[in-house]
């Protein structure tokens, strides 16, 4: 606790005031479910990867592919068929799925409506932007490079960069360190209770988003932890303006 307090004091002392009268200087984006609708491609990648396994998997076997760790998922799916995979087999299946997923993301980046316009508008207004995600860096890079959005990001903090994924605050704390802003100068955009808990635990205010056709639309009541909920990204700018 003492180390966190000291770090916060240092950031507050060094904090640059980029926007006169502005509450935030940086917008921190989650990736899956906020920038891109990737769940369908995760499922498709797994289905293609295992189609030569000569097993009849249930239709819903890979429904949790966008939120469940690949290693745990494939081990569980095969275990349900009475097959225990060795660690090397688990890694081989995950590698095959990941290669297919990257190709799908490059061919058809599933960016949500309004993302490109919002990122460009925020950049024009001088906001710093970065991504804090629990997915692999390659997934983010493939999607944003193909869609031309990577240029708006200062950096990407991904699964590889932290010891603990969300809901632990590690990723957001690392983002604050790299930006050299106090946490209160940043705003996170998340689509899950896990992501919101991560941001709030790092001392960062957050906004929840539930895009049309997003899994967030069917989340249990109360998943937003009391933070504002928007349904489309066009609602973000008015919120920022009201908080200036």
Backbone torsions as a table, in degrees:
resi	resn	phi	psi	omega
1	UNK	NA	-39.9	-179.3
2	UNK	-62.4	-41.9	-179.5
3	UNK	-62.5	-41.6	179.2
4	UNK	-63.9	-40.2	179.6
5	UNK	-65.0	-42.1	178.4
6	UNK	-63.4	-41.7	180.0
7	UNK	-63.7	-42.1	179.0
8	UNK	-62.2	-42.1	-180.0
9	UNK	-63.8	-40.2	178.8
10	UNK	-63.2	-43.8	180.0
11	UNK	-65.4	-39.1	178.6
12	UNK	-64.3	-38.9	-179.9
13	UNK	-67.6	-37.2	-175.4
14	UNK	-92.1	-2.8	-171.2
15	UNK	-61.9	122.2	175.5
16	UNK	-79.5	144.0	178.7
17	UNK	-100.9	88.0	-173.5
18	UNK	-78.9	-36.4	-175.7
19	UNK	-113.9	109.7	-178.7
20	UNK	-63.0	121.2	-179.3
21	UNK	75.8	6.3	-177.1
22	UNK	-97.5	141.0	-175.8
23	UNK	-78.3	-36.2	-176.9
24	UNK	-121.4	151.0	174.4
25	UNK	-115.3	-13.2	-177.4
26	UNK	-141.7	142.0	173.9
27	UNK	-111.8	124.8	-178.5
28	UNK	-109.3	116.1	-174.9
29	UNK	-96.3	133.6	160.8
30	UNK	-73.5	167.3	-177.1
31	UNK	-106.0	-73.7	-178.8
32	UNK	-61.6	124.4	177.3
33	UNK	86.8	-11.7	178.0
34	UNK	-113.6	-52.9	177.7
35	UNK	-92.0	-42.9	-173.4
36	UNK	-132.0	143.5	175.5
37	UNK	-92.2	86.5	-170.1
38	UNK	-96.6	-11.0	-171.5
39	UNK	-59.6	-37.6	-178.9
40	UNK	-65.6	-38.6	-179.5
41	UNK	-72.1	-34.0	174.7
42	UNK	-60.8	-45.2	179.8
43	UNK	-64.0	-45.6	-179.7
44	UNK	-62.1	-38.5	-179.6
45	UNK	-64.8	-41.9	177.5
46	UNK	-66.3	-41.3	-179.3
47	UNK	-62.3	-39.6	177.6
48	UNK	-69.9	-38.4	-177.2
49	UNK	-63.5	-36.1	-173.3
50	UNK	-100.7	6.3	-173.4
51	UNK	-67.2	-17.7	178.0
52	UNK	-98.8	11.0	-177.7
53	UNK	-77.1	-8.0	-180.0
54	UNK	58.4	38.4	176.1
55	UNK	-129.9	148.7	177.5
56	UNK	-99.5	95.4	179.1
57	UNK	-82.8	147.1	176.7
58	UNK	-60.0	152.8	-179.2
59	UNK	-57.3	-33.8	-176.3
60	UNK	-91.2	7.6	-172.9
61	UNK	-56.1	-34.6	-174.6
62	UNK	-112.4	20.7	-177.4
63	UNK	-62.2	-25.4	-178.7
64	UNK	-95.5	16.7	-172.5
65	UNK	-60.8	-29.4	-177.6
66	UNK	-80.5	-17.4	-175.6
67	UNK	-118.8	-18.5	-177.7
68	UNK	-97.5	140.7	177.3
69	UNK	-56.1	133.9	-176.4
70	UNK	-54.5	-43.8	-176.4
71	UNK	-64.3	-42.7	179.3
72	UNK	-68.0	-38.8	-177.7
73	UNK	-64.4	-51.3	-174.8
74	UNK	-67.8	-35.6	177.2
75	UNK	-64.6	-40.7	-179.8
76	UNK	-67.3	-43.3	-177.9
77	UNK	-63.1	-43.9	178.3
78	UNK	-70.2	-36.5	178.7
79	UNK	-61.5	-35.2	178.1
80	UNK	-64.9	-20.8	176.5
81	UNK	-97.2	9.1	178.1
82	UNK	81.7	19.4	-178.7
83	UNK	-119.2	122.8	176.7
84	UNK	-96.7	118.8	-178.9
85	UNK	-84.6	141.1	171.1
86	UNK	-75.4	160.7	-178.3
87	UNK	-56.4	-39.6	-179.8
88	UNK	-66.4	-34.2	177.7
89	UNK	-70.1	-39.5	176.8
90	UNK	-58.0	-47.7	-179.3
91	UNK	-64.3	-36.9	179.8
92	UNK	-65.6	-44.2	177.8
93	UNK	-63.4	-42.4	179.6
94	UNK	-63.3	-39.6	178.8
95	UNK	-64.5	-41.7	179.1
96	UNK	-64.0	-44.1	178.6
97	UNK	-63.5	-42.3	-177.3
98	UNK	-63.8	-39.8	179.2
99	UNK	-62.7	-41.6	178.7
100	UNK	-66.9	-42.4	-179.3
101	UNK	-61.2	-44.4	-179.8
102	UNK	-59.3	-41.7	179.6
103	UNK	-64.9	-41.4	178.6
104	UNK	-64.3	-40.7	180.0
105	UNK	-65.7	-37.2	179.4
106	UNK	-71.1	-39.9	-177.2
107	UNK	-70.9	-36.7	-176.3
108	UNK	-146.6	76.3	-178.4
109	UNK	-60.7	119.2	-172.8
110	UNK	-86.0	62.4	-176.6
111	UNK	-75.5	133.8	177.5
112	UNK	-68.0	150.2	178.7
113	UNK	-60.5	136.5	176.5
114	UNK	92.6	-12.6	-177.3
115	UNK	-65.3	-51.3	-177.1
116	UNK	-61.0	-45.2	-179.8
117	UNK	-62.2	-42.0	-179.1
118	UNK	-67.3	-45.4	179.4
119	UNK	-60.7	-42.2	-179.5
120	UNK	-65.4	-42.0	179.6
121	UNK	-64.4	-42.4	178.6
122	UNK	-63.9	-41.7	178.4
123	UNK	-62.8	-41.8	179.4
124	UNK	-62.7	-28.8	179.5
125	UNK	-87.5	0.0	176.0
126	UNK	90.3	9.0	177.2
127	UNK	-74.2	137.1	168.2
128	UNK	-77.3	147.8	-179.2
129	UNK	-136.1	142.5	177.7
130	UNK	-151.5	165.8	178.9
131	UNK	-113.1	135.2	174.6
132	UNK	-125.7	108.5	-172.6
133	UNK	-137.5	159.0	174.9
134	UNK	-101.6	11.8	176.5
135	UNK	-96.6	173.6	-178.1
136	UNK	-73.0	144.6	-179.9
137	UNK	-57.1	-38.2	-178.2
138	UNK	-60.6	-35.0	178.8
139	UNK	-64.7	-44.2	-179.9
140	UNK	-66.1	-47.0	-177.5
141	UNK	-61.4	-45.2	-178.8
142	UNK	-61.1	-42.2	-177.4
143	UNK	-70.8	-47.6	-174.6
144	UNK	-76.9	-30.7	175.2
145	UNK	-67.3	-42.4	-179.2
146	UNK	-67.5	-28.5	-178.1
147	UNK	-98.0	-2.7	178.8
148	UNK	75.1	18.8	-176.0
149	UNK	-99.1	-11.3	-176.2
150	UNK	-62.7	-28.6	-178.1
151	UNK	-63.1	-22.0	-179.6
152	UNK	-80.1	-13.4	-173.8
153	UNK	-94.8	134.1	172.5
154	UNK	-69.7	-38.9	180.0
155	UNK	-166.9	169.2	176.2
156	UNK	-123.9	126.1	172.0
157	UNK	-105.8	120.1	-171.7
158	UNK	-124.5	-173.2	-177.4
159	UNK	-53.6	-36.7	-176.1
160	UNK	-71.8	-17.9	-169.3
161	UNK	-89.0	-13.0	-174.9
162	UNK	-131.6	154.5	179.1
163	UNK	-76.9	-32.8	-177.1
164	UNK	-123.4	126.8	178.1
165	UNK	-76.6	175.3	172.8
166	UNK	-57.6	141.1	16.9
167	UNK	-85.4	3.2	174.2
168	UNK	-62.1	148.7	-175.5
169	UNK	-85.0	6.9	-171.6
170	UNK	-54.5	-46.8	-176.9
171	UNK	-62.8	-43.9	179.8
172	UNK	-69.5	-36.9	176.9
173	UNK	-63.9	-38.5	177.6
174	UNK	-65.5	-38.7	178.4
175	UNK	-62.3	-43.2	179.0
176	UNK	-61.5	-41.5	178.4
177	UNK	-61.7	-43.7	-178.3
178	UNK	-69.0	-35.8	179.3
179	UNK	-76.5	-24.7	-175.0
180	UNK	61.7	37.7	173.0
181	UNK	-110.7	154.2	167.7
182	UNK	-68.6	148.5	179.6
183	UNK	-53.0	-35.2	-177.4
184	UNK	-68.1	-12.6	178.4
185	UNK	-89.9	3.1	-178.4
186	UNK	-117.0	152.6	175.9
187	UNK	-130.6	128.2	180.0
188	UNK	-99.5	145.6	174.9
189	UNK	-117.5	117.9	-173.6
190	UNK	-133.3	158.5	179.9
191	UNK	-123.5	15.2	-179.0
192	UNK	-147.6	157.1	177.8
193	UNK	-64.6	-33.5	178.4
194	UNK	-61.3	-47.2	-179.8
195	UNK	-67.2	-40.0	179.4
196	UNK	-63.6	-42.1	177.8
197	UNK	-60.8	-38.9	179.6
198	UNK	-61.8	-49.2	-179.0
199	UNK	-64.6	-47.4	-177.4
200	UNK	-63.9	-35.6	178.2
201	UNK	-66.7	-23.8	177.9
202	UNK	-88.7	2.2	179.8
203	UNK	82.3	18.7	-177.2
204	UNK	-105.2	130.3	175.0
205	UNK	-68.3	156.7	-174.1
206	UNK	-142.9	158.3	171.2
207	UNK	-126.4	136.3	177.6
208	UNK	-94.7	142.5	177.0
209	UNK	-128.6	140.0	175.6
210	UNK	-130.3	87.5	179.6
211	UNK	-57.9	154.1	168.9
212	UNK	-55.4	137.5	-179.1
213	UNK	66.2	15.2	178.5
214	UNK	-89.1	148.7	174.3
215	UNK	-57.3	-25.1	-179.8
216	UNK	-62.8	-24.5	-179.7
217	UNK	-65.0	-24.3	-177.0
218	UNK	-107.5	12.0	179.8
219	UNK	-71.2	152.2	-179.5
220	UNK	-59.0	150.8	178.8
221	UNK	-57.3	137.5	178.3
222	UNK	95.4	1.4	-176.2
223	UNK	-67.8	-16.7	-175.8
224	UNK	-80.6	-4.7	177.7
225	UNK	57.2	25.7	176.3
226	UNK	86.3	-1.3	179.2
227	UNK	-82.1	159.8	178.8
228	UNK	-59.1	143.2	179.0
229	UNK	-115.6	128.8	174.5
230	UNK	-116.1	154.0	-177.8
231	UNK	-103.0	-20.6	178.0
232	UNK	-145.2	152.1	-175.7
233	UNK	-68.0	-19.2	177.4
234	UNK	-64.1	-15.1	178.1
235	UNK	-81.5	-10.2	-175.0
236	UNK	-70.5	-48.7	-176.2
237	UNK	-57.7	-45.3	176.8
238	UNK	-57.5	-36.1	178.2
239	UNK	-65.9	-44.2	178.0
240	UNK	-61.3	-41.8	-178.8
241	UNK	-66.3	-37.2	178.6
242	UNK	-68.4	-26.2	-178.0
243	UNK	-91.7	-1.5	178.9
244	UNK	-74.6	NA	NA
